[in-house]
Amino acid sequence: MSKTWIHKSKSFKEADAFDRWFWRRAGAAARFEAAWAMVSTFLKMRGKPVAELRLRRSVQRLKRA
């Protein structure tokens, strides 16, 4: 079960600083999971199949160094 965080800010600057601190502390995996959950929720709200959801894997150009 995940924890729920509540943070009250007195200004937008303070809220932005907390958001940055929180997501840095959460790590890359948590950021990816949160983004994926938002996309899944969006697709469900639009009535689109979430099962077909995947990352785009196209490459436009490769350049060797």
Rosetta silent file (secondary structure, phi, psi, omega in degrees, C-alpha in Angstrom):
SEQUENCE: MSKTWIHKSKSFKEADAFDRWFWRRAGAAARFEAAWAMVSTFLKMRGKPVAELRLRRSVQRLKRA
SCORE:     score description
SCORE:     0.000 S_00000001
   1 L     0.000  132.756 -178.351    0.000    0.000    0.000 S_00000001
   2 L   -85.797  154.696  178.694    1.421    3.391   -0.943 S_00000001
   3 L   -83.212  151.221  174.433    1.623    6.338    1.398 S_00000001
   4 L  -106.678  128.461  179.844   -0.360    9.499    0.824 S_00000001
   5 L  -101.918  137.705  173.291    1.516   12.769    1.173 S_00000001
   6 L  -127.090  127.255  179.393   -0.152   16.025    2.157 S_00000001
   7 L  -137.022  124.194  178.008    1.794   19.262    2.003 S_00000001
   8 L  -101.056  127.321 -178.902    0.338   22.715    2.511 S_00000001
   9 L  -111.333  149.314  178.850    2.239   25.541    0.874 S_00000001
  10 L   -93.005  -12.638  179.998    1.996   29.238    1.545 S_00000001
  11 L  -151.629  165.346  177.057    3.092   30.206   -1.959 S_00000001
  12 H   -66.385  -34.472  179.548    3.491   28.812   -5.470 S_00000001
  13 H   -63.360  -43.022  178.184    7.260   29.035   -5.062 S_00000001
  14 H   -66.417  -39.735  178.562    7.118   26.875   -1.937 S_00000001
  15 H   -65.124  -40.942  178.705    4.797   24.375   -3.641 S_00000001
  16 H   -63.872  -42.433  178.484    7.136   24.151   -6.636 S_00000001
  17 H   -62.078  -41.268  178.262   10.136   23.564   -4.350 S_00000001
  18 H   -64.624  -43.553  178.666    8.258   20.774   -2.554 S_00000001
  19 H   -58.298  -45.391  178.785    7.265   19.145   -5.859 S_00000001
  20 H   -61.669  -45.332  178.657   10.861   19.163   -7.030 S_00000001
  21 H   -60.618  -47.478 -176.688   12.095   17.724   -3.707 S_00000001
  22 H   -60.175  -49.400 -175.724    9.377   15.043   -3.675 S_00000001
  23 H   -73.304  -29.890  173.174    9.953   13.764   -7.216 S_00000001
  24 H   -65.386  -42.378 -179.433   13.756   13.814   -6.865 S_00000001
  25 H   -67.876  -33.568 -177.126   13.424   11.782   -3.692 S_00000001
  26 H   -67.210  -34.989  178.733   10.928    9.374   -5.321 S_00000001
  27 L    95.162  167.538 -175.203   13.373    8.337   -8.044 S_00000001
  28 H   -64.462  -41.465 -178.110   13.131    7.576  -11.738 S_00000001
  29 H   -62.699  -41.536  179.487   11.045    4.405  -11.383 S_00000001
  30 H   -68.073  -38.020  177.553    8.362    6.199   -9.357 S_00000001
  31 H   -64.215  -43.669  178.858    8.278    9.097  -11.841 S_00000001
  32 H   -63.444  -44.118 -179.848    7.866    6.664  -14.739 S_00000001
  33 H   -62.291  -41.494  179.207    5.155    4.734  -12.902 S_00000001
  34 H   -65.429  -42.616  179.108    3.245    7.954  -12.115 S_00000001
  35 H   -64.332  -42.456  179.524    3.464    9.149  -15.718 S_00000001
  36 H   -63.398  -40.021  178.388    2.310    5.756  -17.008 S_00000001
  37 H   -63.952  -39.529  178.802   -0.634    5.799  -14.579 S_00000001
  38 H   -65.321  -41.301  178.918   -1.670    9.264  -15.814 S_00000001
  39 H   -65.612  -42.767  179.006   -1.573    8.137  -19.458 S_00000001
  40 H   -61.331  -44.433  178.837   -3.558    4.994  -18.630 S_00000001
  41 H   -62.307  -43.184  178.994   -6.184    7.031  -16.770 S_00000001
  42 H   -59.467  -46.524 -179.888   -6.435    9.491  -19.658 S_00000001
  43 H   -64.127  -39.909  177.322   -6.992    6.686  -22.173 S_00000001
  44 H   -61.884  -40.852  179.363   -9.646    5.066  -19.959 S_00000001
  45 H   -64.731  -31.526  179.395  -11.456    8.412  -19.702 S_00000001
  46 L   -86.112   -4.033  179.403  -11.423    8.680  -23.511 S_00000001
  47 L    76.896   21.411 -179.983  -12.732    5.112  -23.878 S_00000001
  48 L   -96.964  151.812 -177.920   -9.593    3.888  -25.631 S_00000001
  49 L   -71.204  125.391  179.200   -8.056    0.445  -24.988 S_00000001
  50 L   -78.565  -23.871 -178.372   -5.251    0.589  -22.451 S_00000001
  51 L   -61.862  -27.441 -179.371   -4.040   -2.894  -23.450 S_00000001
  52 L   -87.123    0.098 -177.901   -2.628   -1.461  -26.688 S_00000001
  53 L   -69.271  128.499  176.775   -0.656    1.182  -24.810 S_00000001
  54 L  -157.985  165.955  178.616    3.090    0.963  -25.394 S_00000001
  55 L   -75.097  145.242  176.977    6.097    3.178  -25.859 S_00000001
  56 L   -73.668  132.068 -174.164    6.824    4.493  -29.314 S_00000001
  57 L  -119.979   26.116 -179.516    9.868    2.751  -30.713 S_00000001
  58 L   -85.072  147.811  178.097   10.539    4.565  -33.973 S_00000001
  59 L  -124.061  132.279 -179.295   13.974    5.955  -34.792 S_00000001
  60 L   -93.548  -37.790 -175.071   14.456    8.759  -37.274 S_00000001
  61 L  -155.245  139.692  172.626   18.213    8.972  -37.559 S_00000001
  62 L  -117.552  139.004  179.358   21.360    7.287  -36.248 S_00000001
  63 L  -133.637  123.865  178.328   24.719    8.987  -36.311 S_00000001
  64 L   -85.553  141.406  179.993   27.985    7.271  -35.497 S_00000001
  65 L   -81.255    0.000    0.000   30.613    9.258  -33.691 S_00000001
